[in-house]
Amino acid sequence: MNHGKTRVVLLFLVVPLTLYGVLVVSPYAQAFSISLTSWSGFTADKPFVGLDNFQRLFHDPDFWRALGHNGLLLLVVPLVTIVLGLFFAAMLNVGGSGGKVAGVRGSALYRRVYFLPHILPVVITAILWQFIYNPQIGLLNGGLDAIGLGGLAHTWLGDPAVALWSLIAVMVWAGVGFYVVLFSAAMQSIPKDIFEAADLDGAGRFQTLTRITLPLLRETVQVAWIYLGIHALDAFALFMVLTPTGGPDNSTLVLSQYLYLSAFGNGKFGYATAIGVMLCLLSLLLTAFTFRGSRGKNTIEF
């Protein structure tokens, strides 16, 4: 009887596994094979060079600069986005003045407003912020002038000191709304009795957030961290629209952008694919370390 069930399960798995192998696994294998060549991308000939592309990567200052920028994104973007997402979600769900169980008044409207930037296409978001950061007619410099802080005005995307931070701000602005909704859904699944019991015990809002809410949201935060980490390692479309050449003095160059410029700008598809392989390995390592860090911790059930 069990053999019959196994055959049925395998029968249903054949098609999706085949599609996954052809559309996902096969391109990764092809990418690794291309990374071992000096293919220009425009010829049928793919000269085999072994690991030369990877050796060149380790001696390429632009690669290390791009990797450093991705490392900064990996530290800042998930941390700031998750902190803001948790703060706003807590205010919307358990931060109302009438008690810690209810959210602030108008929380449903605020949740929609927070989520609005996330539904905008990345290119639209980038073009919008191009106008905001414009040094002559931009909203940001104009607003600073209007409140008497014109000395803080910058050429935000043209100054190497602030260009990368300007892009980080856009990434956080565009992503935080999704995680507000994600954390709100997780908080709403927590029984209100827990918050009411904490309130009766005299726990303040900060204690309730750190001692009750955050431990119960650990798995949700872990998933959010992985998604944001992968997003930080990619960060392609936004950077290509706002700083298509890597910014002033390559101050905003990231790995995905360097991959694109190497392939389509310099005709080095083999070298660019080696960058892609390294980016894939970094993403896998990020996911593995994140899950390894949570191994052995008991899941809290309620």
N, C-alpha and C positions, 0 to 999 in steps of 0.2 A: 504493500500500500504506500509506504514511504518512497519506494522507487518511482512509483507513478507520479507522486507529487514533485519529486526532484526533476523528472523529465518535463513536467509542465512548466516549472519555474525556469529551467534552462531554456525551454522553447521561447518563453517570453523575454528572456535576457539576450537571446542571440542577436536580434535586430539592434537594440540600443547599444550593446557592447561593440557590435561591428561598426556602427556609426561613430561611436566614441573613438574606436581605434583608427578609423580612416580620417576623421575630421580633427581629432585632438592629438592622439599619440603619434600618428604618422608625420604631421608637420613638425613636431618636436624632433623626431628622429632625422628628418630631412634637414632641419636647421643645424643640428649638430654636425652632420656630414658636410654641409656647405661651409661651416666654420673652419673646416680643415682644408679649405681651398683658398686660392687667391682669385676667385671668380669676380669679374667686373660687373656682372649682372646683365650684360648686353651681348654676351657671346655664348655659344654652345659649349665652348671649351672651359673646363673647370680644373685648372692645374692644382694638383694635390701638394699642400705645403705642410701637412701634419699639424703640429702644435705651434707653428710660427706665429700665427695670429694672436694666440694667447700670450706668448712670450712678448710680443710687441705691446700688448695691453699693459703688462706689468711695468713697461718702461715708457708709457705714454702719459705725459703730464696732464693732457686734457681728460683722459680717462679717469685719473685720480681726482682731478678737480670735480668732474661730474659726479663721481662716486661720493665725494665729500658733501656736495650739495644734496644728493639723495639721502645721505646719512643725516644731515640737518633736518630735512623734511621728515625723515622717519622718526626723529626725536620730537620735533615741535608740533607737526600737524596732528598726529593722533592724540598727543597729550592735551593740547589746547582744545581740540574739537570735542574730545570726550569730557573734559572738565566743564566746558560750556554746555554741552548737551545734557550732562547730569544736572547741572545747576538749573537750567531752564526747565527741564523735565520735572525736577523736584518742586520748583515753584508752581508749575502747572498742575501738579497732582497732589502734593502733600504740603504745600506751603501757604495755604490760604490763611487769612487773618482769623477766620472763624474756627480754626482748629487745624491740626496737622494732617488730618485725613483728606480734607477737601482741598482742591486747587484754588488758585486765585480767581477772582471774578473775571469772566470773559476768557477763560483758559482755552476753550474750543477755538475761538477766533485767533488767539495768539499762536496756537498750534498750527493753524493754516498759514499764518503769516511767516512763521519760522520755516515751514516746509517749502514755501514758494520758490526761494532761490534754487532748491534742489531739482525742481521740475524744469528749470531752464536748460536748454542744450548748452554744452560746454562752450561752444563757439559763440553763442549769444552772450553768455556770461563774460567771456573774454572781451568781446567788442564793447559791452557795456562798461567794463572797467577800463578799457582804453580811453573812453571819453572821461571817466571819472579821474584818471591819472594824468590826463593831458595837462602839461605845465602852463599852457596859455589860457585855455578855456575850460579846463577841467573843474568838476564840482568840488574836488577835495581842496585844491589850492584856492579856489574862489571862496569856499567856506571858511578856510583859515584866515584869508584876508578880511572877510566880513566880520569876524569876531576879534580882530586885532592881533592875530597870530601869524601874520604874513611872513615873519622870519622863519617859520617852520616849513614853508613851501619848498618843494623839491621838484626836480625832474625825476619823478618816482621810478620810472622804468629806464632812465638814462644815467642814473647815479649808481656806480658799482656798490656803494656802501648800503643802499637801501633797496635795490632792485629785487633781490631775492626775497627780502622780507615783505615787499609789496605783493609779490606773487603768493607767498605763504598766507597773507591776510585774505587774499581772494579765495584760496583753497579752503580756508576755515569758514569763511562766509558762505561759500557755496555748499559745504558739506554738513554744517552743524545742524541744519533743520531736519535732515533725515534721522540723525541720531537723537534729536529731541523726541521725534515720534517713536523711534525704536525703544528708547528708555522709558517713555511714557507708557507704552504698551506693556513693558515688563513691570513697571511700578503698579499699574492697574491690576496686574495678576496677583499681586501680594495681598493677602487678606487684610481688610481694614482693622480687624481685631488686633493685629500686631501693633499697628500704629496707635490704636486707642489704648492698648496696654502700656505702651511706652509713654504716652501722654499722662496716664494716671500715675505712673512711676516718677513723673517729674522730669522726663528727658526733654531737653531743648531741641530746637530744630536741627542744630548742627550735630548734636549727639544722635538724633534719630537718623540723620542722613548717613553719618559715618559708622554707626554701630549696628544699624538695622538695614537701611536701604541698600547701601553699597555691598555688604556681604551677600545679600539675596540677589543682587544683580551681577555677581562675579562672572558668571558664564556669558551673560549678554555683553558685558564690557570686554571680555576676552574675544568674542566674535567681532565686536566693533574694532578692536585694536588690530586684528588681522586684516580686516577689510581696509582700514585706513592705512595700515602699513603697506599693503599692496598698492593702494592708490598713491602713496608717497613715493614708492619705487617706480611708478609709471610716470604720472604727471606730464603726459605728452601734449595733449591737445591744447590745454590752457597755456603752456609755455610756448608752444609753436606759434600761437596767435599773438600773444603779448610780446614775446621776445624771440622772433623767428630765427635769429642767428646766434642765440645763446647769450644775449644781453651784452652790455658794455664790458669788454675784456673778459668774455665768457663767465661773467659773474652769476648768470642764472642757468648755465648749461647743466642739464641732467642726462642720465644715461640713455633714456629713451630718445631724447632729442639728439644726442651725439650719434646714436645708432642711425637715425634718419638722415642726418647730415652726412655721415660717412657713406651711406649707401647711395642716396639720391643726389647728394651734392658733390661727392668725390668719386663716385663709381667704385667703391670698395665694398662690394656686397659680402665677400667672405669675411672681411674684418668686421663689418657691421653685424653680421650674424654671430660672430664670436662675442660681441658686446651683448647681443640678445641672449646667448647661452648663459653668460655671467649674470645677467639680470634675472633670468629664470631660476638659476641656482640660489641667488640671494633671496628671491621670493619663497622658495622652498625652505631655505634655512630659517627665514623669519617665522614661517608657519610652524616648523618643527620646534624651534626654541620656545615659541609661545605656548604650544600644547605641552611641551616638556615641563615648563615652569608651573603649569597647573596640575601636573600629574601627582597623584597621591592626596590631593585635597578632596575632602568629602563634599559631595553635592548636598546643598541644603534643600530639603523638601518641605513643602507646606500645603 
